């Protein structure tokens, strides 16, 4: 399997892919190692994962360099990702004892009622390329804390980073028979579904998530799916600092080239502030530096997957054909690499693919609305339900609107944000199950109710 730099088209490595035989051996290894790991006291498991976070800090430049080389994001954004993973690990390890330890629910002096949280067993984690440290941390860290062993399959577009993760986990003290990496593309991922794991956790597209869910459903084991989004944002008529809001929301749309599940993917702006907002938004986007991800000051790097260029190009072409106007960008940059200009379109509507299908690229449509009610109707007019954002000076207005959006996360005067303290979950085609927060820690356990008398 060739690992290719999406910015330079240079071949970074040739890796040997796993096959059915090697995958079975890895599963057998993990099956044998899991009981020993589960028997390790929770406090020691916590210390091991804290050591992993320390190693990420000590080796951040190496981690960032490898990440940038294979996914194309600017080097500073890669550093930000590694630091973000460290912050999530800090919360998960600080709260693991509280949420994974036995809970006494009642004791009348005769019968004691206790909940214990037992590990699932061997967990299969099929992960994503856009934020391999972050989305990986969401799964394998709480899984390991809960006493599971993990078969981790990084995306074929971020495999070198997956191997870096394995290296530092084992250096931190995770045994070899507790964490294994599966190397390969789609065929390897499909082969994993035929093996008997005790839980499957996937981050990626709706189509692949649906395929995984249907495939593993007969096994009657947990299946967590963190899928895509078409995340809406509404700018109400009463906003004050339009320049600041335009800058912040542009960042929410274009950070990491828009390759985030919770990137802002469509914007609705009240007609009273529409013109000023678009003006300031455009100024911000035109100031973004596009170029080689290792250059200082670059904000827009290369798209990770060449195929995504065609998706973005098709959406822009479809929108223009149906009446949209490109204010900036709108085409692939000439020369080597998967570079697409940051693109802003207006005169958009929901007949266009741009406003209905996931873009996952540096492109955004901005639509004018006449009222909160129209904005809300358009925000909910989607098959997805990951996040929704409202910008307004009124907290009560924001709460009223967010209460009516069918999404797993809601934002008031912020966007494109994840907190380890809050559950990360989707609705509809954005998936189901939760990672992060206390529910994410317990997602990798089997609760058992004990009735103890004597």
Protein Blocks (a to p, Z undefined) as FASTA:
>chain_A
ZZddfklopafbdcddddfklmmmmmmmmmmmmmmmmmpcfklmmmmmmmmmmmmmmmmm
mmmmmmmmmnopafklmmmmmmmmmmmmmmmmmmmmmmmmccdfbdehlaccddddddfb
jacddddfklmmlmmmmmmmmmmmnopacdddddfklmmmmmmmmmmmmmnopafklbcc
deddfklmmmmmmpccfbdcddddfklmmmmmmmmmmnopacdddddddddddddfkbcb
lmlmmmmmmmmmmgghlpafklcfbdcddfklmmmmmmmmmmmmmmpccddfkbghiabd
cdfblklmmmmmmmmmmmmmnopacfbgjiacededjddcddddehiafkbfklmpcfkp
abddddddfbfklmmmmmmncfbdfbccdddfbfklmmmmmmmpccfbdcehiahiacfk
bccddehjnogcjeehjklmmmmcccdddddeZZ
